[in-house]
Amino acid sequence: SAVGLILSNMAEDEDADDIVSVDNLTQLNDINADGVVAALKIRHQNENVHYRHMYAGPRVLVALKPDPNLWKSDGNDEEDKKALKASLEELPFSLKPHVYSLAAFSYFNIKHQRSDATIVLSGVSGSGKTHSMYHIIEYYTAVFNKNSEPRLLENLLPVVRSLERFGSAKLRQSGHDSSRHALYTSIYIDVTGCLVGLRLDGIQFEKSRVTWREEGQGNYNIFYDLLYGASEEELQQLLLSPDHNVYKYLKLPKHNIDVLQCKKRFTEIKQALTGVGLTAEELQYVWKLLAAILRIGNVEFKSDDEFITVTDRTHVEETSDLLGTTPDQLHKLLCYRLAREHGKMTELGINLNDAEIERDIFIQAIYELLYSWLLNRVNSLLEPPETCRWKTGPIQRLGILDHPGFEGYPVNSFEQLCINYIDDKIHQITIDDLLRAEQNDYKVEAVPWTEVAYINNRGVCELIEQPYKGIISILDAACHDIGVITDCMFLEAMNQKQSMHHHYRKLTNGARKLDSKEQFIIKHTADEVLYSVTGFISKNKDFIHDDIIKFLEDCLNPILSSCDDYLVHTEDGRKPDTVLYRIKTALVDISKQFTKQTLYYVKCIDPTSDESSFDETSCRHQVEMLRLIPIIEVSKAGYVHSENYQTFLKKYKCLSQYTWPNFHSGETVEGVKILLHAMSITNECEFGNSKLFIHSTKAVATLETARLQLRPAIIQFLQKLWRGAIAREKFKLFIAVHKILVKFRAYKTRIFLNGLIRSFSSVQEMTDFGNSIEWPKPPIILMKFTKKLKAIYKRWRLTQILRTVPEDDYPEIKGKILAIELLKESGIDMGLNRRWKGNYLGATNEHSNTATFVAVCSSLMVKDQFQDIYFSTFAKKVSSVNNLKKVMDLND
């Protein structure tokens, strides 16, 4: 990518002869081993130990391991904080060379180029690769969106550091920790820069270190952290003593143990693992397994005439509680072996030597199971869910590959072959990416280029992994053959098939002090290594006997009972995959992933031999091993950036008014030329068949800086257009909805009115003028209209009724209406169904003494001056005297 290829602080206008000021090794006039070593020596003498880094190419950083007396690996140093702050506040191509700067390049690439990235760490064992990995993760944690899930963001670095304690150990009596496992860390982020997941994939794990290692080397650090970091109460529960020399597998000079660091690390481990989701119960199971390994390691055997037994049964009884089994079952596992005889499984006794070997195999199986379970458990808690992709958009990955560096002791074994094979394979990936593929690209595109020679290590990789003839194939055949196949027989087969290979050398009698029948030499990328073939077949088989699997499955410890998912064992006659085959498969898978990613490299160099002075010989050897000279030569003579014409124009078209927003005036290459002319960098470029190649990092920096400066305005412009488009679409939708609503209302109104017309079309011929007709339910919009229409209908119906009534009856009707309004709640029969006469006492048919009533009324008319009598009738007065009712007519 463009940003990934920009070299930090190149300072091309500075005097390249002044080695002191060189931040990039491509600035050296004479690129050779002497010049590179001299530049590294001056940089090593820099007082600021935090800036002992130099670029060796567009994507390559050389990191010198500082003086151990000045090196603080706890990540809390003030200078580290300053460097981290600068990497967060400034653009990547303005930063000094540092691991933070390379991490900034990778993150800038993934954010702006939408391309996955991986940082590959390489170097000899103990050169500071893991420390550089911590710095990279520290930068990622600081730069990620703060809206990320706190459980992920806060525990990203602590959980990686914690799991590293399960896979790292001290190799030298006064040295630093060294990883004994190859780990590929995948960090997932979404389009907003939020951390959404983490995955840890183990490629190789040196489980034999639990039970055996070279003199002066330590066991895995987690054991010492447990002994010196756990509280006294926790140690009592685990039946442990706070002294590592008590345990056979942990014996180490006392001065190598930093008790305060162990306490701090153990606290961090518990906080990190619980922070990501492990329960306190699960952690207790982990500590119990570690304690059980130490206890079983102290089990010793004694032999009777026919059988063996443990010397001190106390270890078995106490360890059985830690494993969740019974003492008898554990004792049977340690002292007997299940075998099939005549179709039945029987218990057979074993000799003293086999008992010790099987004990170590059992312990290694427990630790390997624990390590695999931890990785799987953390992945299950932190890996992004399947639904995350479609919820947050495309997920991108930032990878970090850390692996044990090259190792070469006076005599080496199978473990060193695994480590050196991985180292060779990683070097092959580097050479293919930085040297072979890049130079081939120049040839294909027909741009000016002078071939740079380099030493390819493909030969040593083919020696190990070539089908049928490679070491892996020969060793797998020996592991899977039926019958007794010894390590020496495997060596003989290898001598026959590989004797002519230029990376392999068989030993003749007298070539070494040791027996040449058990030794061979491989010329690795770094150096020649002498291997002893003893134990190769058994270590490569690496499968567990069925009786151990059955024992583990029956244990109450859930970690052990899940062994079938993690341990390799025979099942249904199927041949299990061997150790080297599994490593080869993992490396092939990773290589396929790398083809789709942008790779960055941190080349770690340990420049000292006695932990203080600069060792030029060792440094020169590491420079040659890491292929730094051809990498620097290709970087200096080559092009810092290449990109397809269409991609380039699409990315940078905003920099010219003639190419923005789209270029339609000719071929794509013409648009690229117009754009480069507008930026005044045409002289810095070469035009290939389908790609543009740029010489100068300043030119790339100019393009990127200009693009970044224009981005806010372009984003604002696009937001304006997008918001306008959304507003227009919403307005169109509103108009459409309004039209539909108007039509729908008209339709509902039409349906209601038509129904109303049909219902009331013949009301004039009805006796009740439609009073019995049920009104249809009106739509909401016509509710008020219907209410008024009903009032109009009532008035019309009343008019129709009144037309049948003579005008002389109007007063009577008005009176009845008034009576209804006044007396409607009294319940009195008001005679509404008959005609009202009013003056009932004046009517002869209602009153027999009408003459008297008329005479009295006539006199009252004269006296009181009234003319008409509206109402008169009989009345009864009821009185109660002495509880007797007396009724008296008023007319009496």
Secondary structure, DSSP 4 states (H G I P E B T S, - for coil): -TGGGPPTT--TTS-TT-GGG-SBGGG-SS-SHHHHHHHHHHHHT-S-GGG-EEEEETTEEEEEPPPTTT---SS--HHHHHHHHHHHHS-GGGSPSSHHHHHHHHHHHHHHT---EEEEEEESTTSSHHHHHHHHHHHHHHHS-TTS-HHHHTTHHHHHHHHHHTSEEE-STT--EEE-EEEEEEEEE-TTS-EEEEEEEEEEE-GGGGT---TT---BHHHHHHHHHS-HHHHHHTT--S-GGGSGGG---GGG--HHHHHHHHHHHHHHHHHHT--HHHHHHHHHHHHHHHHHHT--EEE-SS-EEES-HHHHHHHHHHHTS-HHHHHHHHHEEEEEETTEEEEEE--HHHHHHHHHHHHHHHHHHHHHHHHHHHHHHHSPPTTHHHHHS--EEEEEEE-------SSB-HHHHHHHHHHHHHHHHHHIIIIIHHHHHHHHHT-----------HHHHHHHH-TTTSHHHHHHHHHHSSS---HHHHHHHHHHHHTT-TTEEEPPTTSSSS-GGGEEEEE-SS-EEEEE-TTHHHHHH--B-HHHHHHHHHSSSHHHHTGGGTS-B-BTTBPPPPHHHHHHHHHHHHHHHHTTSEEEEEEEE--BSSSSSB-HHHHHHHHHHTTHHHHHHHHHHS-SEEEEHHHHHHHHGGG-TTTSS---SS-HHHHHHHHHHHHT-GGGEEE-SSEEEE--HHHHHHHHHHHHHHHHHHHHHHHHHHHHHHHHHHHHHHHHHHHHHHHHHHHHHHHHHHHHHHHHTTGGGSTTTTTTPPPPPPPGGGHHHHHHHHHHHHHHHHHHHHTTS-GGGHHHHHHHHHHHHHHTTT-----TTS---SBGGG-TTT-TTHHHHHHHHHHHHHHHT------B---EEEEEETTEEEEEETT-
